[in-house]
Amino acid sequence: MTAAPMSGRKAQAARNDELILQAARAVFTADPGAPIAAVAERAGVGISALYRRYPSKEALLQKLCGDGLKAYIAVTEQALARDGDVWEAFAGYMRGIVDADTNSLTIKLAGTFQPTEELYRDAMRSGELATAIHHRAVDAGVLRPDVSVADIALLFEQIASIKIGDEERTSQLRHRYLSLIMDSLRAPAGHRPLPGPPAEDDELSARWSPSA
């Protein structure tokens, strides 16, 4: 069944919302302390139109991170549903998360707002999925067993920190270094033991507390 087309007013509101979210992502990943007025200016919408949709900067940050979590969940579920070569499914998951660029939000926005109950639920779901795809790869003997789920999360953040040139150049470089990383993750191979213990889950999650 085809959805009925939106009215002109609703279509404009939807366009404005997309412009606001794109602008907010760009503004806040560049400067988490930027005022919400900077988002309205970048989006080319009036501040009143922005406030009608998002009553506060906190609400806008919650929406951004909620969308990021949902993108992470969708990519990981798709990888887990993939049959056949386990390593290729895991590699597809890694590439998909890099393309979704959800970790740019983690790097810049962790600890800058109070997460909602929905965000906590989605974060728990994303963690469960990350653990599932990680364990499947280890159990299949294709991912080196001394690499933890937290190790992978921090590798994603390191790749997301690469921002050189325009979006196309940044994507090229991120995938270049992802390929190097993937070679180091694959088992079996004559890897040297990793120094020090991996990050703990509570070390990663503590960053989302506004007091962190």
C-alpha positions in Angstrom: 0.0 0.0 0.0 1.5 3.3 -1.1 1.5 6.1 1.5 -0.6 9.1 0.7 1.5 12.1 -0.3 2.1 14.7 2.4 0.4 18.1 2.2 2.5 21.1 1.2 2.8 22.2 4.8 3.7 18.8 6.1 6.2 18.3 3.3 7.9 21.6 4.1 8.0 20.7 7.8 9.7 17.3 6.9 12.2 19.1 4.7 12.9 21.6 7.5 13.4 18.8 9.9 15.9 17.1 7.7 17.8 20.4 7.2 17.8 21.0 10.9 19.2 17.5 11.7 21.9 17.7 9.0 22.9 21.2 10.2 22.9 20.1 13.9 25.1 17.1 13.1 27.6 19.4 11.3 27.5 22.1 13.9 27.7 20.0 17.1 30.3 17.5 15.8 32.5 20.5 15.0 31.7 22.3 18.3 29.5 20.6 20.9 29.3 24.0 22.8 27.8 25.8 19.8 24.4 27.6 20.5 21.3 26.2 18.9 21.0 29.5 16.9 24.0 28.3 14.9 22.0 25.3 13.8 19.1 27.4 12.6 21.5 29.7 10.7 23.3 26.7 9.0 19.9 25.1 8.2 18.5 28.3 6.7 15.4 28.2 8.9 14.1 30.6 11.5 14.8 29.9 15.1 11.1 29.7 15.8 10.7 26.9 13.3 13.6 25.0 15.0 12.1 25.5 18.4 8.7 24.2 17.3 10.4 20.9 16.4 13.0 20.8 19.1 12.2 22.8 22.2 15.8 22.8 23.5 19.4 22.0 22.5 19.2 18.9 24.7 16.2 17.6 22.8 18.1 18.1 19.5 21.2 16.3 20.8 19.0 13.4 22.1 17.4 13.1 18.6 20.8 13.1 16.9 22.2 10.4 19.1 19.0 8.4 18.9 19.1 8.4 15.1 22.8 7.4 15.3 22.0 4.4 17.6 19.1 3.3 15.3 21.5 3.4 12.3 24.0 1.3 14.2 21.3 -1.2 15.1 20.1 -1.4 11.5 23.6 -2.0 10.1 24.5 -4.6 12.6 21.1 -6.5 12.3 21.7 -6.6 8.5 25.2 -8.1 9.0 23.9 -10.7 11.4 21.2 -11.7 9.0 23.7 -12.3 6.3 24.3 -16.0 5.4 27.6 -17.4 4.1 31.1 -16.2 4.8 31.3 -15.1 8.5 34.3 -12.9 7.9 32.7 -11.1 5.0 29.6 -10.5 7.1 31.8 -9.0 9.9 33.8 -6.9 7.4 30.5 -5.7 5.9 29.4 -4.7 9.4 32.7 -2.8 9.9 32.3 -1.0 6.6 28.7 -0.2 7.3 29.4 1.4 10.6 32.2 3.5 9.2 29.9 4.7 6.4 27.1 5.5 8.9 29.6 7.6 10.8 27.7 7.1 14.1 30.9 7.3 16.1 31.5 11.0 15.2 28.6 11.6 17.6 30.1 9.6 20.3 33.5 11.4 20.1 32.0 14.8 20.3 28.7 14.5 22.2 29.3 12.0 24.9 28.6 13.6 28.3 27.1 16.8 26.9 23.4 16.0 27.6 21.2 13.7 29.6 20.3 10.5 27.8 16.6 9.5 27.7 15.2 6.1 28.6 14.8 5.3 24.9 18.5 6.1 24.3 19.5 3.8 27.1 17.3 1.0 25.6 18.7 1.5 22.2 22.3 1.7 23.6 21.7 -1.7 25.3 20.3 -3.2 22.1 23.3 -1.9 20.1 25.6 -3.4 22.7 23.9 -6.8 22.5 24.1 -6.8 18.7 27.8 -5.7 18.7 28.5 -8.6 21.1 26.6 -11.0 19.0 28.4 -10.3 15.8 31.7 -10.2 17.6 31.2 -13.6 19.2 30.0 -15.1 16.0 33.3 -14.0 14.3 35.4 -15.3 17.1 33.6 -18.6 17.3 34.0 -19.1 13.6 37.8 -18.6 14.0 37.9 -15.5 11.7 38.5 -12.8 14.3 41.5 -12.9 16.6 40.1 -13.9 20.1 42.2 -11.3 22.1 40.2 -8.4 20.5 37.2 -7.4 22.6 33.9 -5.7 21.7 35.2 -2.5 23.4 38.4 -2.7 21.3 36.2 -2.6 18.1 34.2 0.3 19.5 37.3 2.3 20.1 38.7 1.4 16.7 35.5 2.9 15.2 36.1 6.1 17.1 39.7 6.3 15.9 38.5 6.0 12.3 35.7 8.5 12.8 38.3 11.0 14.0 39.8 11.1 10.5 38.5 14.3 8.8 40.7 15.5 5.9 39.4 17.4 2.9 35.8 17.1 1.7 33.4 14.2 2.5 34.6 12.1 -0.4 38.3 12.4 0.6 37.5 11.7 4.2 35.6 8.6 3.2 38.5 7.4 1.1 40.9 7.7 3.9 38.7 6.2 6.5 38.2 3.1 4.3 42.0 3.0 3.6 42.8 2.8 7.3 39.8 0.4 8.0 41.4 -2.0 5.5 44.7 -1.9 7.4 42.9 -2.5 10.6 40.9 -5.4 9.2 44.1 -7.1 8.2 45.3 -6.9 11.8 42.0 -8.2 13.2 41.7 -11.3 11.0 42.6 -14.7 12.4 44.5 -16.9 12.2 47.7 -15.0 11.9 51.0 -14.6 13.8 49.9 -11.6 15.8 51.9 -10.4 18.7 50.1 -10.3 22.1 48.3 -7.0 22.7 49.7 -4.9 25.5 47.4 -4.1 28.4 43.8 -5.1 29.0 41.0 -3.8 26.8 38.6 -1.0 27.9 35.8 -2.1 30.2 32.2 -1.5 29.3 31.8 0.8 32.3 34.7 2.9 31.1 33.0 3.5 27.8 29.5 4.0 29.2 30.7 6.4 31.9 31.5 9.0 29.2 27.8 9.5 28.5 27.2 10.8 32.0 27.0 14.6 32.0 29.2 14.7 35.0 32.0 12.6 33.3 
